[in-house]
Amino acid sequence: MAESKKKSVTGKTVDFIILKRIAAYIKPYRRNFTLAVCTTITLAFLSPIRPYLIQYTFDHYVAESNAPMLLSMTMILIVLLVSEALLQFADSYLTNRLGQYIIKDLRVQLYKHIINLRLKYYDHTPIGTLVTRAVSDIEVIADIFSEGLIVIMGDLLKITVILGVMFFLNFKLTLIILAPIPLLLIATYFFKKAVQASFQDVRTQVARLNAFVQEHITGMNIVQIFNREKAEMKKFDAINAKHRDANIRSILAYSIFFPIVEILSSVSLGLLIWWGGKGILRGTATTGELAAFIMYINMLFRPIRMLADRFNTLQMGMVSSERVFKVLDTNEMIENKGTLKAEKIKGNVEFKNVWFTYNDESLKTGRVGEEAEGSALPVPEWILKNISFSVRQGETIALVGATGAGKSSVINLLNRFYEYNKGCISIDGIDVRDYELTSLRTNIGVVLQDVFLFSDTLANNISLNNPEITRMQIIEAAKIVGAHDFISRLPNNYDYNAMERGTMLSAGQRQLISFIRAYVYNPKILVLDEATSSIDTESEKLIQNAVELLTKNRTSIVIAHRLATIQKADKIIVMDKGEIIEMGNHQELLKQNGQYKRLFELQFKEEIMKEA
């Protein structure tokens, strides 16, 4: 990354870089943007006219008691006021509308980017942080348009026009009024610095707060099981206190700055009345000028006072933009360069000398295995080491081994959730990287131990809102899997809301739903990752039947701790520390008197102890 991009958004260069990126999103809405700019410019020139007309009315028609012209001028002022009000409405509507359209596009782009990131990114990024980026940070970006760029431009233009008119009308009186301005500029500078720092802190604390709340609500059962309510409440209180303190610092800056502006505005008004009053008495100023300049003071100080706030709003938008663009610039994507469609695959799977590590940043060269270990370079933590095996069409293989042996990594690589570092993984003799990613994953069905259900109906959880899967197909699949009876007993049956993560269903019921999901998608290759563990006795038989049904005449890879469930597998692969240490069918492995036999005897003894 270039050095300029590493800097904070407090730097000028980065401001323009980010502004340029944000401006690119205006392109589809150029007409809206142009209209907003035009109304802003019109308002900047229109507003100073009103005080001038009031001055002219006082000095000519009031002083000369010209009632007809006074009435005419009053009507002109009313029309001018109405015009200003309409333009202000149009300006506010157009700038806010532009901001909403842009953040809608940006949020869609961000979400599309997030769902295409490889799983490795989520391994080290808190979900709450991503939620903050996609929701609140993008909302702040809208303020760049509604309260930032265009409005700041309009305020600066308005100040310039007002000062020009004031100097034109009375040069000396204008200089007297502007005497407190240097103090106001100094106060504005310090206010901007203070609020900018506090706002950046606020955004950081919001992200921390969101991450903490999201994680702890998701894991509330763990908090309550281990009686951690008080301890976690203390942590939350500390994070919340930092969020409060950050907001209070910004409130303090506002509480100091705005009274200072009001005092300086009052000083200017006092100087105006003192000097202007003397001018009227001496005949060097008129009553109309005094009335007009009183209005100009309000017009002048209001945008100056708001400019500091709006610059900070702009800076906040920059901070949020930088955070959002940082996610968009993340290149942790699964490359989808493959063009082959996996529509007619048979299901022959082969792993050939596959090496894999989650920490692929440590790979500085292409050296692996003993060559890497013999070098002076850091040795990666290999999760899989030189893995080779094959599965023929329609076969079922089972992966067994201790936790951390690398079993789940095998299926993660097959689905391309992660990329392998060395070797080759092929389906029907074609490297999985040569298949179009969506097409590849459509043909690989995965049933996990931890079934995730969305807060939606069971029918939508099964079909995942795929319009090609009909209600009849769902019901038929449920009957075949053996889940139709329990679904029929639920309120609204297939329209029953599973709630978030399916907490209203038992583990066995959730598992059956995942089997129905796999069945209706009819994948050529089926992966069962601990899909028969952690279930109740009542559901176990149904799930065993579902497993036999799903794996029949389909290439299947089964990961299981219960060896009784995989004895009929065509091939059993025993893994340990990322390596294959044994391979064969059930009977062949028992004869080897190796790790598989020890695991089998251990589980058999545990069953005997339970029966005793």
VEXMI-692896 format. One line per 8 residues: for each residue y negated, x negated, z negated of C-alpha. Coordinates in nm, 3 decimals, padded with zeros to 5 digits. Layout:
BEGIN
Y X Z ~ ...
This chain:
BEGIN
00.000 00.000 00.000 ~ -00.344 -00.128 00.082 ~ -00.556 -00.253 -00.201 ~ -00.820 00.013 -00.148 ~ -00.565 00.283 -00.202 ~ -00.465 00.139 -00.535 ~ -00.810 00.177 -00.678 ~ -00.914 00.472 -00.887
-01.107 00.749 -00.729 ~ -01.414 00.627 -00.911 ~ -01.463 00.375 -00.630 ~ -01.681 00.463 -00.330 ~ -01.435 00.341 -00.070 ~ -01.155 00.554 -00.202 ~ -01.387 00.855 -00.221 ~ -01.450 00.834 00.153
-01.084 00.771 00.229 ~ -00.980 01.079 00.034 ~ -01.267 01.286 00.173 ~ -01.158 01.192 00.523 ~ -00.802 01.305 00.449 ~ -00.922 01.632 00.298 ~ -01.157 01.690 00.592 ~ -00.857 01.681 00.825
-00.743 02.012 00.675 ~ -01.069 02.177 00.787 ~ -00.977 02.149 01.155 ~ -00.795 02.485 01.188 ~ -01.088 02.657 01.015 ~ -01.380 02.492 01.194 ~ -01.548 02.825 01.262 ~ -01.540 02.917 00.892
-01.668 02.569 00.801 ~ -01.949 02.585 01.059 ~ -02.064 02.927 00.936 ~ -02.061 02.804 00.574 ~ -02.269 02.498 00.664 ~ -02.516 02.710 00.864 ~ -02.568 02.960 00.580 ~ -02.615 02.673 00.333
-02.878 02.506 00.554 ~ -03.053 02.839 00.615 ~ -03.071 02.907 00.240 ~ -03.211 02.559 00.177 ~ -03.504 02.630 00.411 ~ -03.543 02.999 00.326 ~ -03.568 02.975 -00.055 ~ -03.893 02.766 -00.071
-04.070 03.017 00.155 ~ -04.087 03.284 -00.116 ~ -04.310 03.091 -00.363 ~ -04.539 02.990 -00.076 ~ -04.582 03.356 00.029 ~ -04.653 03.451 -00.333 ~ -04.920 03.178 -00.349 ~ -05.074 03.299 -00.025
-05.073 03.660 -00.154 ~ -05.247 03.563 -00.480 ~ -05.507 03.341 -00.315 ~ -05.597 03.578 -00.031 ~ -05.496 03.939 -00.083 ~ -05.511 03.968 -00.464 ~ -05.829 03.761 -00.489 ~ -05.989 03.966 -00.209
-05.853 04.303 -00.340 ~ -05.688 04.368 00.000 ~ -05.445 04.647 -00.102 ~ -05.296 04.722 00.247 ~ -05.204 04.357 00.307 ~ -05.078 04.327 -00.053 ~ -04.835 04.613 00.018 ~ -04.729 04.456 00.348
-04.667 04.120 00.181 ~ -04.468 04.289 -00.095 ~ -04.243 04.448 00.166 ~ -04.198 04.111 00.337 ~ -04.098 03.954 00.002 ~ -03.843 04.231 -00.060 ~ -03.689 04.174 00.284 ~ -03.682 03.800 00.210
-03.510 03.857 -00.126 ~ -03.248 04.085 00.030 ~ -03.189 03.829 00.307 ~ -03.143 03.554 00.049 ~ -02.899 03.768 -00.149 ~ -02.693 03.842 00.164 ~ -02.692 03.477 00.265 ~ -02.590 03.371 -00.086
-02.303 03.622 -00.073 ~ -02.196 03.493 00.270 ~ -02.225 03.131 00.156 ~ -02.018 03.189 -00.158 ~ -01.755 03.391 00.028 ~ -01.721 03.148 00.318 ~ -01.696 02.834 00.104 ~ -01.443 02.990 -00.134
-01.247 03.137 00.156 ~ -01.236 02.799 00.325 ~ -01.113 02.636 00.004 ~ -00.834 02.894 -00.040 ~ -00.711 02.857 00.317 ~ -00.706 02.479 00.286 ~ -00.518 02.469 -00.046 ~ -00.271 02.723 00.093
-00.194 02.485 00.381 ~ -00.190 02.184 00.151 ~ 00.042 02.355 -00.099 ~ 00.284 02.453 00.179 ~ 00.282 02.095 00.308 ~ 00.334 01.957 -00.043 ~ 00.620 02.195 -00.124 ~ 00.787 02.123 00.210
00.757 01.752 00.131 ~ 00.895 01.796 -00.222 ~ 01.206 01.986 -00.112 ~ 01.284 01.712 00.142 ~ 01.261 01.426 -00.107 ~ 01.590 01.259 -00.189 ~ 01.735 01.322 -00.532 ~ 01.651 00.970 -00.644
01.284 01.071 -00.664 ~ 01.366 01.346 -00.914 ~ 01.564 01.099 -01.124 ~ 01.240 00.931 -01.234 ~ 00.977 01.205 -01.187 ~ 00.932 01.478 -01.453 ~ 00.957 01.826 -01.303 ~ 00.651 01.938 -01.504
00.444 01.671 -01.331 ~ 00.543 01.803 -00.988 ~ 00.463 02.157 -01.102 ~ 00.116 02.036 -01.204 ~ 00.064 01.871 -00.865 ~ 00.176 02.180 -00.671 ~ -00.016 02.436 -00.877 ~ -00.313 02.328 -01.091
-00.406 02.005 -00.907 ~ -00.421 02.186 -00.574 ~ -00.629 02.465 -00.731 ~ -00.884 02.202 -00.834 ~ -00.901 02.079 -00.474 ~ -01.035 02.423 -00.374 ~ -01.343 02.346 -00.584 ~ -01.430 02.063 -00.343
-01.531 02.334 -00.097 ~ -01.646 02.615 -00.326 ~ -01.849 02.398 -00.567 ~ -01.845 02.053 -00.410 ~ -01.917 01.917 -00.066 ~ -02.104 02.197 00.109 ~ -02.286 02.316 -00.204 ~ -02.397 01.961 -00.293
-02.524 01.914 00.060 ~ -02.717 02.241 00.031 ~ -02.865 02.147 -00.308 ~ -02.979 01.806 -00.184 ~ -03.135 01.965 00.122 ~ -03.303 02.233 -00.092 ~ -03.448 01.968 -00.327 ~ -03.580 01.773 -00.027
-03.742 02.081 00.129 ~ -03.895 02.195 -00.203 ~ -04.042 01.851 -00.271 ~ -04.180 01.834 00.083 ~ -04.350 02.174 00.042 ~ -04.483 02.083 -00.303 ~ -04.634 01.755 -00.180 ~ -04.784 01.938 00.116
-04.946 02.202 -00.108 ~ -05.078 01.975 -00.384 ~ -04.991 01.605 -00.395 ~ -05.134 01.528 -00.741 ~ -04.990 01.837 -00.906 ~ -04.647 01.750 -00.768 ~ -04.663 01.395 -00.909 ~ -04.758 01.533 -01.253
-04.461 01.773 -01.245 ~ -04.220 01.494 -01.141 ~ -04.316 01.269 -01.435 ~ -04.002 01.366 -01.643 ~ -03.768 01.322 -01.343 ~ -03.679 00.953 -01.418 ~ -03.559 01.058 -01.763 ~ -03.358 01.339 -01.601
-03.196 01.096 -01.356 ~ -03.096 00.864 -01.642 ~ -02.950 01.155 -01.839 ~ -02.768 01.276 -01.528 ~ -02.614 00.931 -01.471 ~ -02.473 00.907 -01.824 ~ -02.358 01.269 -01.814 ~ -02.172 01.208 -01.488
-01.996 00.902 -01.628 ~ -01.898 01.076 -01.952 ~ -01.769 01.395 -01.788 ~ -01.589 01.204 -01.515 ~ -01.391 01.003 -01.771 ~ -01.314 01.309 -01.984 ~ -01.207 01.516 -01.680 ~ -00.966 01.246 -01.568
-00.824 01.244 -01.919 ~ -00.797 01.625 -01.911 ~ -00.590 01.615 -01.591 ~ -00.360 01.350 -01.739 ~ -00.310 01.555 -02.056 ~ -00.248 01.874 -01.854 ~ 00.031 01.697 -01.665 ~ 00.183 01.571 -01.993
00.157 01.916 -02.148 ~ 00.319 02.085 -01.848 ~ 00.601 01.830 -01.838 ~ 00.670 01.866 -02.211 ~ 00.666 02.247 -02.211 ~ 00.883 02.273 -01.898 ~ 01.143 02.028 -02.028 ~ 01.165 02.178 -02.375
01.181 02.539 -02.265 ~ 01.456 02.444 -02.020 ~ 01.641 02.256 -02.295 ~ 01.563 02.504 -02.575 ~ 01.931 02.549 -02.659 ~ 01.959 02.176 -02.739 ~ 01.642 02.192 -02.952 ~ 01.779 02.482 -03.154
02.139 02.358 -03.176 ~ 02.026 02.032 -03.337 ~ 01.752 02.191 -03.549 ~ 01.480 01.994 -03.374 ~ 01.223 02.275 -03.379 ~ 00.994 02.110 -03.637 ~ 01.023 01.762 -03.485 ~ 00.954 01.884 -03.132
00.670 02.102 -03.263 ~ 00.507 01.790 -03.404 ~ 00.533 01.620 -03.066 ~ 00.387 01.926 -02.895 ~ 00.107 01.943 -03.151 ~ 00.019 01.578 -03.083 ~ 00.013 01.629 -02.704 ~ -00.184 01.951 -02.742
-00.431 01.778 -02.972 ~ -00.495 01.509 -02.708 ~ -00.550 01.783 -02.451 ~ -00.795 01.955 -02.689 ~ -00.982 01.631 -02.762 ~ -01.017 01.554 -02.391 ~ -01.169 01.898 -02.331 ~ -01.397 01.868 -02.634
-01.535 01.539 -02.501 ~ -01.635 01.711 -02.178 ~ -01.778 02.006 -02.375 ~ -01.982 01.761 -02.585 ~ -02.127 01.602 -02.272 ~ -02.229 01.944 -02.139 ~ -02.370 02.043 -02.479 ~ -02.598 01.739 -02.476
-02.692 01.732 -02.109 ~ -02.800 02.093 -02.046 ~ -03.043 02.111 -02.342 ~ -03.195 01.781 -02.222 ~ -03.248 01.934 -01.877 ~ -03.407 02.243 -02.031 ~ -03.639 02.028 -02.245 ~ -03.745 01.816 -01.946
-03.794 02.132 -01.740 ~ -04.015 02.270 -02.016 ~ -04.211 01.940 -02.025 ~ -04.272 01.970 -01.650 ~ -04.383 02.330 -01.697 ~ -04.619 02.228 -01.978 ~ -04.766 01.949 -01.766 ~ -04.808 02.196 -01.479
-04.993 02.451 -01.693 ~ -05.211 02.178 -01.851 ~ -05.303 02.005 -01.525 ~ -05.302 02.321 -01.311 ~ -05.515 02.510 -01.566 ~ -05.768 02.230 -01.562 ~ -05.759 02.235 -01.183 ~ -05.831 02.609 -01.173
-06.124 02.562 -01.410 ~ -06.258 02.278 -01.196 ~ -06.186 02.457 -00.869 ~ -05.939 02.192 -00.745 ~ -05.640 02.429 -00.777 ~ -05.582 02.800 -00.733 ~ -05.401 03.068 -00.932 ~ -05.163 03.112 -00.640
-05.075 02.744 -00.648 ~ -05.004 02.761 -01.021 ~ -04.775 03.066 -00.974 ~ -04.596 02.903 -00.679 ~ -04.544 02.574 -00.863 ~ -04.399 02.753 -01.167 ~ -04.136 02.899 -00.931 ~ -04.085 02.563 -00.762
-04.011 02.399 -01.099 ~ -03.726 02.644 -01.160 ~ -03.603 02.596 -00.803 ~ -03.622 02.217 -00.838 ~ -03.460 02.170 -01.180 ~ -03.179 02.418 -01.127 ~ -03.009 02.227 -00.840 ~ -03.084 01.892 -01.010
-02.915 02.021 -01.325 ~ -02.620 02.157 -01.125 ~ -02.586 01.846 -00.910 ~ -02.439 01.641 -01.193 ~ -02.189 01.915 -01.268 ~ -02.102 01.954 -00.901 ~ -02.060 01.583 -00.850 ~ -01.813 01.588 -01.138
-01.638 01.888 -00.981 ~ -01.618 01.684 -00.662 ~ -01.481 01.388 -00.858 ~ -01.222 01.613 -01.025 ~ -01.123 01.731 -00.680 ~ -01.091 01.367 -00.578 ~ -00.869 01.288 -00.877 ~ -00.646 01.587 -00.802
-00.643 01.503 -00.431 ~ -00.539 01.148 -00.507 ~ -00.251 01.277 -00.723 ~ -00.139 01.524 -00.453 ~ -00.168 01.267 -00.174 ~ 00.031 01.022 -00.384 ~ 00.322 01.268 -00.376 ~ 00.270 01.333 -00.004
00.266 00.957 00.059 ~ 00.598 00.914 -00.121 ~ 00.843 00.799 00.143 ~ 01.157 00.855 -00.062 ~ 01.298 01.075 00.209 ~ 01.644 01.103 00.356 ~ 01.602 00.986 00.713 ~ 01.695 01.267 00.949
01.722 01.073 01.273 ~ 02.061 01.213 01.365 ~ 02.076 01.446 01.664 ~ 02.441 01.551 01.669 ~ 02.520 01.905 01.559 ~ 02.813 01.937 01.321 ~ 02.910 02.281 01.451 ~ 03.260 02.190 01.572
03.365 01.932 01.316 ~ 03.729 01.933 01.208 ~ 03.684 01.775 00.866 ~ 03.834 01.425 00.892 ~ 03.644 01.220 00.633 ~ 03.653 00.841 00.597 ~ 03.482 00.603 00.354 ~ 03.501 00.244 00.479
03.388 -00.047 00.257 ~ 03.108 00.160 00.100 ~ 02.871 -00.002 -00.150 ~ 02.606 00.194 -00.335 ~ 02.343 00.142 -00.605 ~ 02.079 00.381 -00.734 ~ 01.839 00.089 -00.780 ~ 01.816 -00.007 -00.415
01.477 -00.175 -00.471 ~ 01.668 -00.472 -00.612 ~ 01.829 -00.534 -00.273 ~ 01.619 -00.809 -00.117 ~ 01.884 -00.921 00.132 ~ 02.188 -00.770 00.296 ~ 02.424 -00.966 00.072 ~ 02.665 -00.765 -00.138
02.964 -00.817 -00.362 ~ 03.070 -01.172 -00.445 ~ 02.811 -01.317 -00.208 ~ 02.529 -01.152 -00.403 ~ 02.682 -01.242 -00.737 ~ 02.701 -01.607 -00.635 ~ 02.336 -01.620 -00.532 ~ 02.027 -01.678 -00.743
01.895 -01.331 -00.660 ~ 01.918 -01.044 -00.911 ~ 02.253 -00.867 -00.884 ~ 02.219 -00.490 -00.828 ~ 02.405 -00.250 -01.055 ~ 02.661 -00.133 -00.806 ~ 02.777 00.222 -00.870 ~ 03.034 00.207 -00.590
03.198 -00.119 -00.486 ~ 03.379 -00.154 -00.156 ~ 03.515 00.203 -00.157 ~ 03.760 00.287 00.122 ~ 03.972 00.601 00.169 ~ 04.030 00.874 00.424 ~ 04.097 01.247 00.419 ~ 04.259 01.418 00.715
04.167 01.766 00.831 ~ 04.299 02.030 00.591 ~ 04.401 01.778 00.322 ~ 04.298 01.792 -00.042 ~ 04.217 01.473 -00.229 ~ 04.128 01.443 -00.595 ~ 03.901 01.190 -00.764 ~ 03.978 01.114 -01.127
03.845 00.863 -01.374 ~ 03.628 00.817 -01.678 ~ 03.266 00.930 -01.693 ~ 03.054 00.685 -01.494 ~ 03.341 00.578 -01.270 ~ 03.144 00.682 -00.960 ~ 03.321 01.007 -00.868 ~ 03.007 01.220 -00.831
02.837 00.940 -00.637 ~ 03.105 00.974 -00.369 ~ 03.014 01.337 -00.297 ~ 02.640 01.264 -00.327 ~ 02.677 01.008 -00.048 ~ 02.889 01.240 00.167 ~ 02.613 01.505 00.149 ~ 02.349 01.236 00.200
02.171 01.326 -00.123 ~ 02.155 00.949 -00.162 ~ 02.195 00.677 00.101 ~ 02.473 00.420 00.077 ~ 02.370 00.058 00.102 ~ 02.664 -00.095 00.287 ~ 02.969 00.019 00.475 ~ 03.022 00.342 00.664
03.091 00.708 00.586 ~ 03.213 00.910 00.883 ~ 03.324 01.264 00.964 ~ 03.553 01.299 01.265 ~ 03.486 00.933 01.340 ~ 03.107 00.977 01.359 ~ 02.872 00.819 01.104 ~ 02.720 01.090 00.882
02.377 00.945 00.959 ~ 02.423 01.041 01.324 ~ 02.454 01.409 01.236 ~ 02.145 01.627 01.206 ~ 02.098 01.661 00.828 ~ 02.078 02.041 00.804 ~ 02.379 02.080 01.032 ~ 02.578 01.829 00.824
02.508 01.997 00.491 ~ 02.581 02.341 00.634 ~ 02.938 02.224 00.692 ~ 02.986 02.079 00.344 ~ 03.018 02.331 00.062 ~ 02.963 02.205 -00.292 ~ 03.070 02.384 -00.609 ~ 02.929 02.212 -00.917
03.026 02.232 -01.282 ~ 02.670 02.319 -01.380 ~ 02.609 02.622 -01.161 ~ 02.242 02.692 -01.092 ~ 02.145 03.053 -01.037 ~ 01.793 03.165 -00.955 ~ 01.606 03.447 -01.125 ~ 01.711 03.694 -00.857
01.987 03.943 -00.776 ~ 02.349 03.829 -00.760 ~ 02.356 03.920 -00.389 ~ 02.058 03.693 -00.317 ~ 02.206 03.416 -00.532 ~ 02.525 03.433 -00.328 ~ 02.362 03.450 00.016 ~ 02.060 03.238 -00.088
01.855 03.496 00.108 ~ 02.028 03.403 00.432 ~ 01.973 03.709 00.658 ~ 02.289 03.625 00.855 ~ 02.507 03.701 00.551 ~ 02.547 04.076 00.510 ~ 02.609 04.278 00.192 ~ 02.957 04.370 00.322
03.045 04.002 00.365 ~ 02.933 03.933 00.008 ~ 03.139 04.219 -00.134 ~ 03.445 04.122 00.070 ~ 03.416 03.760 -00.045 ~ 03.381 03.873 -00.407 ~ 03.699 04.080 -00.377 ~ 03.890 03.789 -00.227
03.769 03.545 -00.494 ~ 03.843 03.800 -00.767 ~ 03.490 03.855 -00.896 ~ 03.426 04.205 -00.763 ~ 03.552 04.378 -01.078 ~ 03.323 04.200 -01.322 ~ 03.024 04.236 -01.086 ~ 03.090 04.609 -01.050
03.072 04.648 -01.428 ~ 02.724 04.494 -01.442 ~ 02.411 04.716 -01.435 ~ 02.313 04.751 -01.067 ~ 02.625 04.543 -00.981 ~ 02.527 04.317 -00.687 ~ 02.157 04.386 -00.753 ~ 02.190 04.268 -01.113
01.922 04.010 -01.196 ~ 02.096 03.691 -01.309 ~ 01.772 03.571 -01.474 ~ 01.669 03.205 -01.474 ~ 01.971 02.970 -01.444 ~ 02.203 03.271 -01.482 ~ 02.178 03.275 -01.861 ~ 02.284 03.643 -01.873
02.629 03.550 -01.737 ~ 02.911 03.351 -01.893 ~ 03.004 03.005 -01.765 ~ 03.312 03.145 -01.596 ~ 03.118 03.424 -01.429 ~ 02.857 03.179 -01.300 ~ 03.139 02.962 -01.165 ~ 03.290 03.258 -00.980
02.950 03.336 -00.826 ~ 02.937 02.977 -00.696 ~ 03.283 03.019 -00.541 ~ 03.171 03.338 -00.364 ~ 02.867 03.147 -00.238 ~ 03.090 02.873 -00.099 ~ 03.326 03.126 00.059 ~ 03.059 03.323 00.250
02.913 03.002 00.391 ~ 03.263 02.904 00.509 ~ 03.216 02.523 00.511 ~ 03.455 02.292 00.699 ~ 03.457 02.052 00.404 ~ 03.468 02.168 00.042 ~ 03.365 01.965 -00.261 ~ 03.455 02.080 -00.612
03.275 01.871 -00.875 ~ 03.432 01.952 -01.216 ~ 03.426 02.315 -01.100 ~ 03.721 02.417 -01.319 ~ 03.596 02.272 -01.650 ~ 03.395 02.434 -01.928 ~ 03.524 02.786 -01.858 ~ 03.667 03.057 -02.078
04.037 03.140 -02.075 ~ 03.980 03.481 -01.919 ~ 03.810 03.330 -01.615 ~ 04.039 03.029 -01.578 ~ 04.313 03.209 -01.383 ~ 04.059 03.374 -01.154 ~ 03.896 03.037 -01.088 ~ 04.232 02.865 -01.026
04.315 03.135 -00.771 ~ 03.972 03.091 -00.614 ~ 04.026 02.714 -00.590 ~ 04.361 02.761 -00.416 ~ 04.205 03.012 -00.178 ~ 03.903 02.796 -00.092 ~ 04.098 02.472 -00.045 ~ 04.369 02.630 00.175
04.358 02.481 00.528 ~ 04.023 02.321 00.450 ~ 03.937 01.955 00.390 ~ 03.869 01.939 00.017 ~ 03.751 01.675 -00.226 ~ 03.810 01.772 -00.588 ~ 03.668 01.595 -00.893 ~ 03.850 01.693 -01.210
03.917 01.578 -01.565 ~ 04.205 01.824 -01.602 ~ 04.490 01.652 -01.422 ~ 04.697 01.971 -01.431 ~ 04.458 02.125 -01.179 ~ 04.500 01.855 -00.913 ~ 04.874 01.777 -00.922 ~ 04.922 01.954 -00.586
04.658 01.738 -00.416 ~ 04.774 01.546 -00.108 ~ 04.614 01.231 -00.245 ~ 04.476 01.134 -00.586 ~ 04.226 00.849 -00.616 ~ 04.178 00.687 -00.955 ~ 03.839 00.523 -01.002 ~ 03.706 00.288 -01.267
03.363 00.127 -01.280 ~ 03.288 00.211 -00.918 ~ 03.615 00.081 -00.775 ~ 03.938 00.241 -00.659 ~ 04.218 00.111 -00.879 ~ 04.500 00.347 -00.779 ~ 04.575 00.583 -00.491 ~ 04.865 00.814 -00.410
05.006 01.157 -00.483 ~ 05.097 01.280 -00.832 ~ 05.455 01.156 -00.830 ~ 05.369 00.821 -00.672 ~ 05.102 00.750 -00.932 ~ 05.332 00.838 -01.222 ~ 05.582 00.582 -01.092 ~ 05.316 00.311 -01.085
05.286 00.319 -01.467 ~ 04.911 00.259 -01.431 ~ 04.587 00.423 -01.540 ~ 04.679 00.762 -01.395 ~ 05.000 00.780 -01.593 ~ 04.817 00.685 -01.913 ~ 04.558 00.959 -01.850 ~ 04.832 01.212 -01.774
05.029 01.129 -02.089 ~ 04.712 01.140 -02.300 ~ 04.623 01.487 -02.175 ~ 04.983 01.602 -02.216 ~ 04.985 01.481 -02.578 ~ 04.659 01.665 -02.645 ~ 04.814 01.987 -02.515 ~ 05.119 01.934 -02.738
04.892 01.882 -03.039 ~ 04.702 02.201 -02.960 ~ 05.022 02.401 -02.933 ~ 05.146 02.256 -03.262
